[in-house]
Amino acid sequence: MAKMTVDDIKVSGKKVLVRCDFNVPMKDGKITNDKRIVAALPTIKKLIADGGRVILCSHLGKPKNGPEAKFSLAPVAARLSEYLGKPVVFADDDTVVGENAKAAVAAMKDGDVVLLQNTRFRKEETKNIEDFSKELASLADCYVDDAFGSCHRAHCSTEGVTKFLSPCVAGYLIGKELDIMGKALENPDRPFVAVLGGAKVADKLNVIENLLEKVDTLIIGGGMSYTFQKALGGRIGNSILAEDKIDLVKGMMEKAKEKGVKLMLPVDNLAADSFSNDAMCITVHSKEIPDGFEGMDIGPDTRVLFSYEVENAGTVVWNGPMGVFEFENFAEGTRCIAKAMSECKGVTIVGGGDSAAAVEQMGFADKVTHVSTGGGASLEFLEGKTLPGVAALDDK
């Protein structure tokens, strides 16, 4: 479903409330990675250039007890000022829409930028309580959502506020996510290959269910693969296992067979005698992991097989690492998938979260078509779920 974007509206002289994703990592009050701020710049610059009065809002972290200084967006305002080459007025109200915010917005001229305080300083935000949505809306004439990472949650600043402002449109980030991931799911260049990893099978069951209707090949790696091996009667030693999901997994393997989907599991694994980088490590057949050892990564033969499928795909979607990539000795499987994605001539999409972190860490982020900015949001999108923050935006 096509949504209106910032290119479809006129904002000159109008106050525009923009929901960004400034949930950046911080240490001792300093930003350690500002990728999300940089990602928001095209939309912000477009609105400034068009003469809008730009009111930015975002959450940061998970304040438990209302306002906390360590979750203030003040460092974000400073960084934004540097990137935009102009002052960004920080409205430092613990109530978010307080006297500072109202005064700052009242004083705005066309092209000015104001940043509100962390929306989660108000407990109403995550409960989507109407009063706070109305307060946010009272500052502006229209709304832009550019926080894909938060649009799977119906919060005041992502969904509630849209009931009181019009038009409500997508920024460039959300537009790109919907375009690229939407096309991959609805009309992919084939063969369409999905690579799923990560530790928990339960997190990915709905994704598998949805993708089995769409893909040509489904590759399963990471911690979740051991439940599949167990379901096939394999020995998995001390590897992570979702015992209660074995029957569901069997059903999915049956479904893959019925649909003619090629389901690929690891053929060999690196197994270790403890969960640490320095553990004693052996390479074993995937169905023969001995007691006292746990699977930590895909093995060398599996890397070759999986990489070949990825490199020759028309479209690849990847979500979840192939092993415990935080440990250098067990990062090779994940690195091989990242490298294969970078060498694939087709459309390559990395779902957010750990796989996005891995691709960046390993230096392949600029060699794939798209790295999603949302972990949970991209997962729910792959599940075929409606994202409340997207559904709330105006249709084209």
VENQUIJO-V165331 format. One record per residue. RES is the residue in one small letter. SS is DSSP state (~ for helix, > for strand, _ for the rest). OMEGA is omega as a letter, one per 30 degrees, with the letter a starting at -180 (999 if undefined). Layout:
RES;SS;OMEGA  RES;SS;OMEGA
This chain:
m;_;a  a;_;l  k;>;l  m;_;l  t;>;l  v;~;l  d;~;a  d;~;a  i;_;l  k;_;a  v;_;a  s;_;l  g;_;a  k;_;l  k;>;a  v;>;l  l;>;a  v;>;l  r;>;l  c;_;l  d;_;l  f;_;l  n;_;a  v;_;l  p;_;a  m;>;l  k;>;a  d;_;l  g;_;l  k;>;l  i;>;a  t;_;l  n;_;a  d;_;a  k;~;a  r;~;l  i;~;l  v;~;a  a;~;a  a;~;a  l;~;a  p;~;l  t;~;a  i;~;a  k;~;l  k;~;a  l;~;l  i;~;a  a;~;a  d;_;l  g;_;l  g;_;l  r;>;a  v;>;l  i;>;a  l;>;l  c;>;a  s;_;l  h;_;l  l;_;l  g;_;a  k;_;l  p;_;a  k;_;a  n;_;a  g;_;a  p;_;l  e;_;a  a;~;a  k;~;l  f;~;l  s;_;l  l;_;a  a;~;l  p;~;l  v;~;l  a;~;a  a;~;a  r;~;l  l;~;l  s;~;l  e;~;a  y;~;a  l;~;a  g;_;l  k;_;a  p;_;l  v;>;a  v;>;l  f;>;a  a;>;a  d;_;l  d;_;l  d;_;l  t;_;a  v;_;l  v;_;a  g;_;a  e;~;a  n;~;a  a;~;a  k;~;l  a;~;a  a;~;a  v;~;l  a;~;a  a;_;a  m;_;l  k;_;l  d;_;l  g;_;l  d;_;a  v;>;l  v;>;l  l;>;l  l;>;l  q;_;a  n;_;a  t;~;a  r;~;l  f;~;l  r;_;a  k;_;l  e;~;a  e;~;a  t;~;l  k;~;l  n;_;a  i;_;a  e;~;a  d;~;a  f;~;l  s;~;l  k;~;l  e;~;l  l;~;a  a;~;a  s;~;a  l;_;a  a;_;l  d;_;a  c;>;a  y;>;l  v;>;l  d;>;l  d;_;a  a;_;a  f;~;a  g;~;a  s;~;a  c;_;l  h;_;l  r;_;l  a;_;l  h;_;a  c;_;a  s;_;a  t;_;a  e;_;a  g;~;a  v;~;a  t;~;l  k;~;a  f;_;l  l;_;l  s;_;f  p;_;l  c;>;a  v;>;l  a;>;l  g;_;a  y;~;a  l;~;l  i;~;l  g;~;a  k;~;l  e;~;a  l;~;a  d;~;a  i;~;a  m;~;l  g;~;a  k;~;a  a;~;a  l;~;a  e;~;a  n;_;a  p;_;l  d;_;a  r;_;f  p;_;l  f;>;a  v;>;l  a;>;l  v;>;a  l;>;l  g;_;a  g;_;a  a;_;a  k;_;l  v;~;a  a;~;a  d;~;a  k;~;a  l;~;a  n;~;l  v;~;l  i;~;a  e;~;a  n;~;a  l;~;l  l;_;l  e;_;a  k;_;a  v;_;l  d;_;a  t;>;l  l;>;a  i;>;l  i;>;l  g;_;l  g;_;a  g;_;a  m;_;a  s;~;a  y;~;l  t;~;l  f;~;a  q;~;l  k;~;l  a;~;l  l;_;l  g;_;a  g;_;l  r;>;a  i;>;l  g;_;a  n;_;a  s;_;l  i;_;a  l;_;l  a;_;a  e;~;a  d;~;a  k;~;a  i;~;a  d;~;l  l;~;a  v;~;l  k;~;l  g;~;a  m;~;l  m;~;l  e;~;a  k;~;l  a;~;l  k;~;a  e;~;a  k;~;a  g;_;l  v;_;l  k;>;a  l;>;a  m;>;l  l;>;l  p;_;l  v;_;l  d;>;a  n;>;l  l;>;l  a;>;a  a;>;a  d;_;l  s;_;a  f;_;l  s;_;a  n;_;a  d;_;a  a;_;l  m;_;a  c;>;l  i;>;l  t;>;a  v;>;l  h;>;a  s;_;a  k;_;a  e;>;l  i;>;a  p;_;l  d;_;a  g;_;l  f;_;l  e;>;l  g;>;a  m;>;a  d;>;l  i;>;a  g;_;a  p;~;l  d;~;l  t;~;l  r;~;a  v;~;a  l;~;a  f;~;a  s;~;a  y;~;a  e;~;a  v;~;a  e;~;a  n;_;a  a;_;l  g;_;l  t;>;l  v;>;l  v;>;a  w;>;l  n;>;l  g;_;a  p;_;a  m;_;a  g;_;a  v;_;a  f;_;l  e;_;l  f;_;a  e;~;a  n;~;a  f;~;a  a;_;a  e;~;l  g;~;l  t;~;l  r;~;l  c;~;l  i;~;l  a;~;a  k;~;l  a;~;l  m;~;a  s;~;a  e;~;l  c;_;a  k;_;a  g;_;l  v;>;a  t;>;a  i;>;l  v;>;l  g;_;a  g;_;l  g;_;a  d;~;a  s;~;l  a;~;l  a;~;a  a;~;a  v;~;l  e;~;a  q;~;a  m;_;l  g;_;a  f;_;a  a;~;a  d;~;a  k;~;l  v;_;a  t;_;a  h;>;l  v;>;a  s;_;a  t;_;a  g;_;l  g;~;l  g;~;a  a;~;a  s;~;l  l;~;a  e;~;l  f;~;l  l;~;l  e;_;a  g;_;a  k;_;l  t;_;l  l;_;a  p;~;a  g;~;l  v;~;a  a;~;a  a;_;a  l;_;a  d;_;l  d;>;l  k;_;999
